Amino acid sequence: LGRILKERYLIGRVLGEGSFGITYIGRDMLLDQIVAIKEYFPINHVSRDMLEEESDTGNTVYVYAGDEDESYKNGLEKFYNEAKILAKFHGIAGVVSVINFFYANGTAYLVMEYVDGITLKEYIKEHGPIAGERVLQMIHPVIKALSAIHKTGIIHRDISPDNVMIDNRYKAKVIDFGAARDYHTSEDKSVLLKHGYAPVEQYDRNGELGPWTDIYSLAANIYFL
């Protein structure tokens, strides 16, 4: 909190944490705008020396002794790929926009559009089920976005209520592309899924994934809403 990255981005409070990253609210001091900043931070493999909080190296990420440096580098490469995929869809209403990407402090940072809203999961927890017609109005930008994304050969693989946000205009945006891949050429055979939102082919390491995979997940989200 209060740290400045690249002499430009002021770090604020934590917006969310996952197994591989931390997302903060931030301010772009050059353009004077609020942003979201995602830091690559695989929590089970790295640490930060809080005793260095007042020093120039207080943000540095250290890989735990015994962990393979190659594994960490591979993770950084995947994080970079997430940024590249997001950049392809800049300006699409149903996808959060990427603004910048850079390496610093032994890790990497993805600067994105800040979405003033809450996840579908949080929304339902607060408001309860939504009428069908309203659901389709809210989710329509994601339907359009997935159509455009699939035409490029990319599938998301993780459309779920905690990866879709509702902004202050009650329109949905996909916020996380960490699991996305090119379904035509990718050799990634990892089994990555969220129970209740993943179709049967995602449970099989050799399952045939494609646009239909995301469509099933999107339909499961609509049913959830």
PyMOL commands that set and color helices and strands:
alter all, ss='L'
color gray80, all
select helices_A, chain A and resi 50-52+69-88+120-127+132-151+200-203+211-224
alter helices_A, ss='H'
color red, helices_A
select strands_A, chain A and resi 4-5+9-17+21-28+33-40+46-48+61-63+98-104+107-113+117-119+154-155+164-167+172-174+181-182
alter strands_A, ss='S'
color yellow, strands_A
deselect
rebuild
show_as cartoon
